[in-house]
Every structure is written in C-alpha cells, then in structure tokens.
Amino acid sequence: MSTATTGTSVRWLTAEQQQHWRAFVDASALLNDALGRQLERDSELSLSEYEVLVRLSEAPLRTLRMSVLADELAHSRSRITHTIRRMEARGFVERRACLADGRGVNAAMTDLGFERLERAAPGHVTAVRANLVDVLTDDQLTALGAAMATVRAALRPPCECP
C-alpha cells in the first residue's frame, strides 16, 4: 500500500518484518487451536476455562477478585463473567462477595474444579511440550519467552494497586 492509498504517512513493515509478523499470527492461532482441541477432547475444558483454573489454583485460598482475574488473563470483564458463569454451572468455581471491600466479587475454585485441573494438567503439559517447547531449541524458547515478556509489559496497563 502507498501513502496515497491511505492518505497518511505509515511506517509499513519491511518484507522481513511482515514475514515474522505473519509467522507469529499464524503460529499463535495454530498453537491456541491445538491446545484448545486437546483440552476439549481430553478434559471437556476450553483453553480459557483451563487458564482460569490455573490462575485460581495459584492464588491464596484459590480465590481471586474477578477484575484481577480478567486483567491477568487479558479478558474483558464481560468475557470473564461469562466464563465464570459457565464454570460455576459445572461446579468448578463459586462467586463470592469480596470481604475486603464488599463491592467486588471473587471467583473461588471448588474442590471439583481443582480435581478437574489436576486431571487436565498432564495432557495439557504434554500438548504444550509437543507443540511448542520440544519444537524449539532451548535458545529459541528463551528468546521467545523474553520477547513475549517484553510485549506483555508494553501492553499491560500499569498496576493500580494500593
């Protein structure tokens, strides 16, 4: 595209940058699809549901404020609410009033949710290894992790924690 086409001055990607960008977009979509299919097939969990269970399992008392959970997963408040509603109906989580301020809502993992996560984790880790970790060299994986940590830090809004 030219600046005449868009009417603005844009720093277009070079051919090499475009190649890397498309490889990232395609590989990310394929990886998420493969991991999602494995979880659905083996554990009847979506990738989003699995990530919710992981985050809750790592939190004190297996409980997180819904807004914090949404931020950690880079989901909208609406999307996390729908995900939690589905998981609550299946008995994996419970919503509870936030005792710290009374205004917020917490998501808490149930014992059933923890059991589902324990059953799902081995297959998921195997799929992560087969589709990403074992495909890359150690140096490539380190570079990928460092690059994505930089992107995450640039995109994640600063914490408004007290």
Sine and cosine of phi, psi and omega as CSV:
sin_phi,cos_phi,sin_psi,cos_psi,sin_omega,cos_omega
0.00,0.00,0.54,-0.84,0.04,-1.00
-0.95,-0.30,0.25,-0.97,0.04,-1.00
-0.91,0.43,-0.44,0.90,0.06,-1.00
-0.91,0.42,-0.56,0.83,-0.01,-1.00
-0.93,0.36,-0.66,0.75,-0.10,-1.00
-1.00,-0.09,-0.35,0.94,-0.02,-1.00
0.98,0.21,0.11,0.99,0.02,-1.00
-0.71,-0.70,0.27,-0.96,0.07,-1.00
-1.00,-0.08,0.93,-0.37,-0.07,-1.00
-0.87,-0.49,0.67,-0.74,0.14,-0.99
-0.99,0.12,1.00,-0.02,-0.02,-1.00
-0.92,0.38,0.42,-0.91,0.05,-1.00
-0.94,0.33,0.59,-0.80,0.13,-0.99
-0.94,0.33,0.20,-0.98,0.02,-1.00
-0.86,0.51,-0.65,0.76,0.01,-1.00
-0.92,0.38,-0.68,0.73,0.04,-1.00
-0.89,0.46,-0.65,0.76,0.04,-1.00
-0.88,0.48,-0.67,0.75,0.02,-1.00
-0.88,0.47,-0.71,0.70,0.01,-1.00
-0.92,0.40,-0.66,0.75,0.01,-1.00
-0.87,0.49,-0.74,0.68,-0.01,-1.00
-0.92,0.40,-0.59,0.81,0.06,-1.00
-0.89,0.46,-0.67,0.74,0.03,-1.00
-0.89,0.46,-0.76,0.65,-0.03,-1.00
-0.87,0.49,-0.75,0.66,-0.02,-1.00
-0.90,0.44,-0.74,0.67,-0.04,-1.00
-0.91,0.42,-0.64,0.77,0.03,-1.00
-0.87,0.48,-0.71,0.70,0.00,-1.00
-0.90,0.43,-0.70,0.71,0.00,-1.00
-0.91,0.43,-0.66,0.75,0.01,-1.00
-0.91,0.42,-0.75,0.66,0.02,-1.00
-0.88,0.48,-0.62,0.79,0.03,-1.00
-0.90,0.43,-0.72,0.69,0.00,-1.00
-0.89,0.46,-0.69,0.72,0.00,-1.00
-0.93,0.38,-0.62,0.78,0.04,-1.00
-0.91,0.42,-0.68,0.73,0.02,-1.00
-0.88,0.47,-0.68,0.74,-0.01,-1.00
-0.88,0.47,-0.71,0.70,-0.01,-1.00
-0.90,0.43,-0.70,0.72,0.01,-1.00
-0.88,0.48,-0.72,0.70,-0.05,-1.00
-0.91,0.41,-0.73,0.68,-0.15,-0.99
-1.00,-0.03,-0.41,0.91,-0.13,-0.99
-0.74,-0.67,-0.07,1.00,-0.06,-1.00
0.82,0.57,0.63,0.78,0.09,-1.00
-0.84,-0.55,0.59,-0.81,0.17,-0.99
-0.99,0.15,0.27,-0.96,0.04,-1.00
-0.88,0.48,-0.62,0.79,0.05,-1.00
-0.90,0.44,-0.68,0.73,0.02,-1.00
-0.90,0.44,-0.66,0.75,0.03,-1.00
-0.88,0.48,-0.71,0.70,-0.01,-1.00
-0.90,0.44,-0.59,0.81,0.09,-1.00
-0.87,0.48,-0.74,0.68,-0.01,-1.00
-0.88,0.47,-0.64,0.77,0.03,-1.00
-0.88,0.48,-0.76,0.65,-0.03,-1.00
-0.88,0.47,-0.66,0.75,0.02,-1.00
-0.92,0.39,-0.61,0.79,-0.01,-1.00
-0.90,0.43,-0.45,0.90,-0.02,-1.00
-1.00,0.00,-0.17,0.99,-0.06,-1.00
-1.00,0.03,0.47,-0.88,0.09,-1.00
-0.83,0.55,0.72,-0.70,-0.03,-1.00
0.84,0.54,0.34,0.94,-0.01,-1.00
0.79,0.61,0.64,0.77,-0.08,-1.00
-0.69,-0.72,0.69,-0.72,0.09,-1.00
-0.66,-0.75,0.53,-0.85,0.13,-0.99
-0.90,0.43,0.65,-0.76,-0.06,-1.00
-0.84,0.55,-0.66,0.75,-0.01,-1.00
-0.90,0.43,-0.61,0.79,0.04,-1.00
-0.92,0.39,-0.69,0.73,0.03,-1.00
-0.87,0.50,-0.70,0.71,0.03,-1.00
-0.87,0.49,-0.70,0.71,0.00,-1.00
-0.90,0.44,-0.70,0.71,-0.02,-1.00
-0.88,0.48,-0.59,0.81,-0.03,-1.00
-1.00,-0.04,-0.01,1.00,-0.04,-1.00
0.83,0.55,0.67,0.74,0.06,-1.00
-0.94,-0.35,0.42,-0.91,0.11,-0.99
-0.94,0.33,0.36,-0.93,0.04,-1.00
-0.87,0.49,-0.62,0.78,0.01,-1.00
-0.90,0.43,-0.71,0.71,-0.02,-1.00
-0.90,0.44,-0.68,0.73,-0.01,-1.00
-0.92,0.39,-0.58,0.81,0.04,-1.00
-0.88,0.47,-0.70,0.72,0.02,-1.00
-0.91,0.41,-0.67,0.75,0.01,-1.00
-0.89,0.46,-0.72,0.69,-0.01,-1.00
-0.90,0.43,-0.62,0.79,0.02,-1.00
-0.87,0.49,-0.71,0.71,0.03,-1.00
-0.89,0.46,-0.70,0.72,-0.04,-1.00
-0.94,0.35,-0.55,0.84,0.05,-1.00
-0.91,0.41,-0.65,0.76,0.01,-1.00
-0.89,0.45,-0.46,0.89,0.01,-1.00
-1.00,-0.03,-0.04,1.00,0.06,-1.00
1.00,0.10,0.23,0.97,-0.05,-1.00
-1.00,0.06,-0.45,0.89,0.00,-1.00
-0.63,-0.78,0.28,-0.96,0.12,-0.99
-0.76,-0.65,0.56,-0.83,0.15,-0.99
-0.99,-0.10,0.70,-0.72,-0.01,-1.00
-0.69,-0.72,0.48,-0.88,0.08,-1.00
-0.90,0.43,0.60,-0.80,0.04,-1.00
-0.98,0.21,0.90,-0.44,-0.05,-1.00
-0.94,0.34,-0.40,0.92,-0.06,-1.00
-0.92,0.40,-0.62,0.78,-0.04,-1.00
-0.69,-0.72,-0.15,0.99,0.06,-1.00
0.97,0.23,-0.21,0.98,-0.02,-1.00
-1.00,-0.08,-0.57,0.82,-0.08,-1.00
-0.99,0.10,0.14,-0.99,0.04,-1.00
-0.82,-0.57,0.70,-0.71,0.06,-1.00
-0.98,-0.21,0.49,-0.87,0.20,-0.98
-0.96,-0.29,0.77,-0.63,-0.01,-1.00
-0.83,-0.56,0.73,-0.68,0.02,-1.00
-0.97,0.25,0.71,-0.71,0.08,-1.00
-1.00,0.05,0.18,-0.98,0.08,-1.00
-0.88,0.48,-0.61,0.79,0.04,-1.00
-0.89,0.46,-0.66,0.75,0.05,-1.00
-0.89,0.46,-0.66,0.75,0.03,-1.00
-0.91,0.42,-0.66,0.75,0.05,-1.00
-0.88,0.47,-0.66,0.75,0.01,-1.00
-0.90,0.44,-0.66,0.75,0.03,-1.00
-0.90,0.44,-0.69,0.72,0.01,-1.00
-0.88,0.48,-0.59,0.80,0.02,-1.00
-0.96,0.27,-0.56,0.83,-0.07,-1.00
-0.99,0.17,-0.51,0.86,-0.15,-0.99
-0.85,0.53,-0.72,0.69,-0.03,-1.00
-0.86,0.51,-0.70,0.72,0.02,-1.00
-0.91,0.41,-0.62,0.78,0.01,-1.00
-0.91,0.40,-0.72,0.70,0.01,-1.00
-0.88,0.47,-0.64,0.77,0.05,-1.00
-0.87,0.49,-0.67,0.74,0.02,-1.00
-0.93,0.37,-0.63,0.77,0.05,-1.00
-0.88,0.47,-0.69,0.72,0.04,-1.00
-0.88,0.48,-0.76,0.65,-0.09,-1.00
-0.91,0.41,-0.55,0.84,-0.11,-0.99
-0.98,-0.18,-0.18,0.98,-0.02,-1.00
-0.63,-0.78,-0.91,0.41,-0.17,-0.99
-0.86,0.51,-0.75,0.67,-0.06,-1.00
-0.99,0.15,-0.18,0.98,0.05,-1.00
-0.99,0.17,-0.48,0.88,-0.05,-1.00
-0.99,-0.16,0.40,-0.92,0.17,-0.98
-0.97,0.24,0.24,-0.97,0.05,-1.00
-0.86,0.51,-0.65,0.76,0.01,-1.00
-0.91,0.42,-0.65,0.76,0.03,-1.00
-0.91,0.42,-0.68,0.74,0.01,-1.00
-0.90,0.43,-0.66,0.75,0.04,-1.00
-0.88,0.47,-0.71,0.71,0.01,-1.00
-0.90,0.44,-0.66,0.75,0.03,-1.00
-0.88,0.47,-0.74,0.67,0.01,-1.00
-0.87,0.49,-0.69,0.72,0.01,-1.00
-0.90,0.43,-0.69,0.72,0.00,-1.00
-0.89,0.45,-0.71,0.71,-0.02,-1.00
-0.94,0.34,-0.52,0.85,0.08,-1.00
-0.90,0.43,-0.62,0.79,0.04,-1.00
-0.91,0.41,-0.70,0.71,0.02,-1.00
-0.89,0.45,-0.71,0.71,0.02,-1.00
-0.85,0.53,-0.72,0.69,-0.01,-1.00
-0.89,0.46,-0.59,0.81,0.00,-1.00
-0.95,0.31,-0.51,0.86,-0.07,-1.00
-1.00,-0.07,-0.44,0.90,-0.05,-1.00
-0.98,0.22,0.78,-0.62,0.02,-1.00
-0.90,0.43,0.49,-0.87,0.02,-1.00
-0.87,0.50,0.56,-0.83,0.00,-1.00
-0.91,0.42,0.73,-0.68,0.05,-1.00
-0.98,-0.21,0.58,0.82,-0.04,-1.00
-0.97,0.25,0.51,-0.86,0.02,-1.00
-0.93,0.36,0.00,0.00,0.00,0.00
